[in-house]
């Protein structure tokens, strides 16, 4: 019983961590619209140059 309950605890912890990471990624993707990073700069430029122009004041 101890081993099975331990496995269940680890499984729940893994699910919680995975869910938390998914939530963080989801939030970061939503924040990308307002904040900009060097990696997203090239992606935004290829998709919508207007977004780059609007987000330049944030960089400076």
Wavefront OBJ file of the C-alpha trace (Angstrom):
o trace
v 0.000 0.000 0.000
v 2.840 2.413 0.781
v 4.397 2.030 -2.665
v 1.099 2.529 -4.495
v 0.162 5.582 -2.420
v 3.644 6.976 -3.037
v 3.190 6.487 -6.782
v -0.171 8.246 -6.628
v 1.427 11.184 -4.799
v 4.226 11.449 -7.384
v 1.647 11.183 -10.176
v -0.445 13.996 -8.687
v 2.684 16.122 -8.209
v 3.698 15.548 -11.841
v 0.197 16.471 -13.046
v 0.262 19.633 -10.916
v 3.689 20.630 -12.259
v 2.640 19.946 -15.860
v -0.590 21.932 -15.378
v 1.357 24.796 -13.799
v 3.847 24.872 -16.664
v 0.993 24.853 -19.179
v -0.653 27.735 -17.359
v 2.630 29.692 -17.289
v 3.131 29.145 -21.037
v -0.462 30.254 -21.682
v 0.040 33.423 -19.613
v 3.375 34.183 -21.296
v 1.784 33.858 -24.749
v -0.924 36.329 -23.719
v 1.672 38.731 -22.254
v 3.612 38.599 -25.535
v 1.030 40.957 -27.045
v 2.001 43.762 -24.649
v 5.642 42.986 -23.848
v 8.351 42.111 -26.351
v 11.508 40.018 -26.242
v 14.335 39.682 -28.757
v 13.135 36.198 -29.768
v 9.592 37.366 -30.497
v 10.790 40.470 -32.343
v 11.591 38.551 -35.533
v 8.387 36.502 -35.281
v 6.244 39.615 -34.838
v 8.023 41.317 -37.721
v 7.153 38.459 -40.069
v 3.529 38.351 -38.880
v 2.593 41.983 -38.183
v 5.079 44.869 -38.609
v 2.549 47.252 -37.013
v 2.893 45.451 -33.676
v 6.658 46.004 -33.795
v 6.230 49.747 -34.329
v 3.786 50.002 -31.404
v 6.036 47.992 -29.091
v 9.254 49.932 -29.776
v 8.637 52.527 -26.998
v 8.513 49.613 -24.520
v 12.038 48.601 -25.532
v 13.443 52.078 -24.896
l 1 2 3 4 5 6 7 8 9 10 11 12 13 14 15 16 17 18 19 20 21 22 23 24 25 26 27 28 29 30 31 32 33 34 35 36 37 38 39 40 41 42 43 44 45 46 47 48 49 50 51 52 53 54 55 56 57 58 59 60
